[in-house]
Amino acid sequence: MNTALHKRFIVPFLFIIFLLYPVSDYALILGWDANNNGGGFGVSPWTPSTRNANLQTSGLVRGSGISTSGSAAGGCWGGSGGWSTSQSDSNSFYFTFQATAGYKVSLSSISTATRRSNSGPSGCIVYYSVGGGPFTSVATWSTSSTSGTTGTPNSVSLSGISALQNIAAGVVIKFRIIPQGSTGNYYLTGGTNSLKIDGSVTAAVNPLIIPSTTSLASFGDVMVGNSSSATSFTFNGAGLTEDVSILAPAGFEISTDGINWYPGTDISPVGGTLNNVQIWVRFSPTTVGTASGNIILSSTGATNKTVAVTGNGIPAVSSIVVDDEPYGPYCNGTDTTFDLDFTPAGSFNSTNFYAQLSNTDGSFPTTPTNIVGVSATSPITVTIPADTPPGSNYRVRVYNDDPLTFSNNDNGHNITIIGAATLSAVTQTNIMCDGGATTINLSGLIPESTSSISYTINNGTAQNVAGIIADISGNGSFTISLPYSNNGHSLVIGTIERTDISSCPNALTANNSVVLAVNPSPTVTAVSTTPLCATNDNAVISLTGLIGNSTSEITFTIAGGTAVTVSGITANASGEADFEVAVSTAENGRTLEITSIKRTDVTPDCESVISGINTILVINSRPTAAISGDQSVCQGSASSELSIALTGTAPWTITYTDGTSTFPITNIQTSPYTFTVTANETKTYTVTAVEDANCIAQSADISGSATITVIETGNGGTITGNSTVCFGTNNGTLTLENHVGTIIKWQSSTVADFSGTVTDIENTAATLNYTNLSETAYYRAVVQNAPCTEIYSTIATITVNQTEAPTTAPQTFCNTATVADLQPNTAGIQWYDAPNGGNALSLTQPLTNGDYYATMTVHGCESARTLTSVTINTVTPPTTTAHAFCNTATVADLQPNTAGIKWYDTPNGGTALSLTQPLTNGDYYATMTVDGCESARTLTSVTINMVAAPNGSENQNFTEGETLADLEVTGTNLEWYATETAAEAGTPVLDSNELLVDGATYYAVQTIGECSSSPLAVTVSIVLGNPEFDLTMLKAYPNPVTDLLNVSYSENILAVEVFNLIGQKIMDKTVNNTLVSINLSDIETGTYLVRVSSGKAQKTFRILKK
């Protein structure tokens, strides 16, 4: 079908509908869609999604003062702040537009859909300006939507504003949308409802079409189905805003080039103008008879113009001619299509032409059957059905059934339909080994045919096999090699195509696959053997890496010799197995190598050649052991090393014995193995067993012995002659008794345990003399009974007394002291008044400022004298005055109370008083301590003045409106406080005019002279001085309160008054409602009294203002 021709028919048809059903003069001329905002808060400037082609626009611009920080809502265009109510571009959304040359614009309305954040602007004001003139407000819109993309719709009509009508080309119209707020986000949203301008864009002059003629000469007689010669006319156009549509009446065609013909066409103006446009016209009758009508020229806003045309259609001889074209060959099994071209002539009452397929032999039915296509025009799309039998003489022709007219000819060439190849089943003949060949059997082939197939394995790359010949039963096969990795995979035949005749591939979808079976190749990954010990025996050969639970036949060689095969080797589930091989000592160190393995538990029995899998045969020598080390040792002493010489391979394990006990030793790494023993009697040691890393020794492999002879130890003996002597001249003799062994020497030391310097004394006699020792000395004898080690006798001590002079230091005393007060004063100390000679002083001798000397006597020896100096310090008693206190006082309140002062309640003796000790009327005594010296006591008198608490009832009643001054409490200079803490601190003091609050407790204090009493607590309760509130129905909230305090009651509240704590009214509100709100935001933080009046009842309560 000629689509251009079809289009030319539709355009005039729609234009006719437009004329029959006119639409409004106004339409959308500018529009924005927030779903296409460019992301985030949107691009700026933002191009409209709808724009009249004859308008120019700036796009929607976001003012420079408007920010876009933070996250934007989806499907919205706008900003996040920078709002201002002033008139400027910087704080507005604005856009401009103007009509292009030759056009004018009129506006009918502007509308939006807006959204804001919770804190965003509450709406916007819309302004317009024309031609750079002042801005005029046209609408004030509110915005309530805070979520979603529908927004708050707003619209205002502009059609009544004369300044916005018939605006000439080039005159700029500008709109500002100014959000009204200071913070938050503000958007245009609503998809295509985001921002719309409705109006009209029309030509600046009335559109005009001017044809060169109003009629054309008659085309005369023209045979139906043919076309006349062409004639033409021209036309001009001015002020055009749309294309000029040209529509020919039935039977006539028009052309703009004299070559291509249409029932209608559109001509586009340039700048609203068309000049001398030539239109060709011809008569192409489709029916017999006179044809007449008008060629209509139309354009929006212009008066339609017509050009009259006439002609006469005369009958044509009916015939059909089919084009001579070859087709095919085709395969049956699938529908086949091709286009059949034909040319009809004359007149037919039926609009459809039919394609007819011949019989297999090429003959056509004489009736309208075997229809394979239909069309009103040439060509006919022919479809040969998939079930058409194979044949080589098919042809096609065309007929029309009214009048029944068959084409004068067919397509002039035989059409071949080939039978497609078939397949009904796929099987595998045999299971093969990894990499072996298997036969794939195909059933259901066309008997005695030759085919090629395409197959895949496991959806891999397609493989092709050609030359598959089917036998008389339709069976064929092909051979492929498969690795074990294809075991369990599906082989799928994708297509099959006969190659013994012309054919097409047949794509297969069923009965075209087989699951492959492939046995793995047997493997051995490692071989090992257990060493033998100095004998001909069977070596155990261990195999790993076999197929689990398989049975195999192994072939091996030793040192490359004759191959030996062992069968019946069965692997466990982990692929491990072993077998035995007889070896001799001559084969020690030779290599046993596995050369092949064959599985015998599957068919076929898969075999693998093995290389690089081998083990070394090891036949080890037995170890030997020889012990030595005869020696003599002292009883109870460790021997020197005994040695066991070992041969073989470490580590060794041995066992030796002393004739009584056995001693096993394991993990010996080196030879010889040595050890020591401690024996109390003579013993002989022998080795009883030896095993190295490979073998166990026999008795002939063990030799030698080691005898340990034990000698009795010596005795150092006892020394007599211990003595204490004085420093200076002294002497004496020491004697060694009851020793066993030989005296080697004597030794002396100044340390009792000889841990210091030891001095050897060359003396082998049993006695030792000493003279004139100047310090305490210790002596012992050294005795040895060989081969035992040297031993010592007992230690003798010669104590030399040398008394050291006592240590002293300068000493200070307070006021008075005697010799008995001097330090040191332990036993043996004697004090003198001179460094030499002088007098030994008695303990009661009074001390004076000066020097004294001390000595120490120990065991009758007196030391040298040591000097000390004595100072006697005298402290002046403190000065005091009489004291007077209010109610209570403690020692801490007494004066003076500087550092070093102590107070007592007696003139002598007693204990110093603590600072927290309460005072009573009477006398107290003070001392001063300086540098540890306490002065004499000074007297002071103390008087306690008591002031009683005010007199009054602790529970009192009051009526509404009474104050602190109305309470019945007596006392001197009374003051009231809100808390006990405030009363004790004396601040803040309550004003006596403060209104009493029901249930509150107040504290009264009286002052006499300079002393104040303890507080009297008075709790007050309201009495029915006027009608009582139902307190269960009176509510005040919140409390504490920040701004609005709400008061509710079951009856109407007439007044609410607020007082400070000194009784001053700071706020009141007169109402007549059950709920009252009073704004306390402007008063300072603190406690206030609120009095509520309802009828004749009143109630006062406290609130806390935060």
PyMOL commands that set and color helices and strands:
alter all, ss='L'
color gray80, all
select helices_A, chain A and resi 3-20+34-36+162-164+191-193+484-486+585-587+699-701+819-821+891-893+964-966+980-985+1031-1033
alter helices_A, ss='H'
color red, helices_A
select strands_A, chain A and resi 27-32+50-51+55-57+61-62+77-79+93-99+103-116+123-130+136-142+152-157+173-179+186-188+195-203+208-211+221-223+231-238+244-247+252-255+264-267+274-283+289-298+305-314+319-322+330-331+336-340+342-345+353-357+371-375+380-384+391-394+396-401+404-406+415-418+425-428+432-433+437-443+450-457+463-469+476-481+490-498+506-507+513-515+518-519+526-529+532-533+537-544+551-558+564-570+577-583+591-599+607-616+619-620+624-628+631-634+642-647+652-657+662-668+673-675+683-691+702-704+706-711+718-720+723-726+731-737+742-749+758-761+767-771+777-784+791-792+796-801+811-814+829-832+850-858+861-862+866-873+883-886+901-904+922-930+933-934+938-945+951-952+955-958+969-970+975-977+1001-1005+1007-1008+1011-1012+1016-1022+1035-1037+1044-1059+1065-1079+1086-1094+1097-1105
alter strands_A, ss='S'
color yellow, strands_A
deselect
rebuild
show_as cartoon
